[in-house]
Amino acid sequence: MNPGPVEHSPGGPRLTAKGKATRQRIISAASEAFSDCGVTATSNDDILAVAGASPSQLYHYFTDRDDLVAAVIADRVEQVLSWHH
């Protein structure tokens, strides 16, 4: 089975379509949790439970928590910019 085209995550691993979807699922779960509870009150376990992902996946796609927070911010910025276009 062909996993589809391979893309690069900014500063991260090469991503297949499935990997890109997993990474986005983690970002979306973190974004929602950060909005609801705040960044410091949200644990990685909280995010992973919502995303249906494992700790190994979290650290495959993000070097550390700061990298995840930066990805959430970048995702939100992209959403706002695309809404304005």
N, C-alpha and C positions, 0 to 999 in steps of 0.2 A: 504494500500500500504506500503510495506516495504521500508524504506529509504536506505537500504543497510548497509554494515558494518560500524561500528562506529570507528573512529580513534581519536587519541589525537593530538591536535595542541601543539607544544612545549610551555609549560607554559600557555596554553590557554584552551579553552573549548573542550569538546569531539566533534568530527566532524562526521557528516554523509557524504556520498558521495556528496550530494548536498551542504552541508556546506563547504566541502573541495574545491569544485569547485568555490563557491562564494568567499572564502578566496583567492584562487589563482587568480581569476579574478581581485580582488582588488590589489593584489601584482603586477600583470602584468600591470595594468593601472598605478599604481604608478611608477613602474620601467620605463615605457615609458615616462611618464610625467617628471620624475626626469632627465632622459637623455636628453630630449628635452629642458627643461626650467630651470633645477636646482631644488634642494630640497627646498630652501627658496622661490623661485618664484612660486612654485606649491601649490595651496590651496587644502585642503581636498575636497572642492566642485568640483574642476577640476578633481580630481581622481575619485570621485563618479559618476560624469557625464559620464566619459568614461567607468567605470566599470558597470554602470547600477545598482548601489547599493545605499542604504540609509545610513544616518549617524548612525542609530542604528546598522546596520550591520557592519559598520566600527569599532564601539566601542565594538561590540560583539566579533569580531575576534582579535582586537588589543587593548591593554590597553591604549595606547596613540600614538602620532605621532612618538615618538622615537621607539616604538615597531614596527610600520609599516616600518620605515626606516631600522631597523635591519632585518626585514623579507625580504625586497627587497634585501638587501646586501646578506643575506643567500641564497636567490633564485639565485642570480647572481653567487655566488661562486659555488653552486651546478651545474649550467649550465656549467660553465667553467670546473669543475672537471669531469663531465660526458662526455664532449667533448673530454677530454684528455684520457679517458679510452676507 
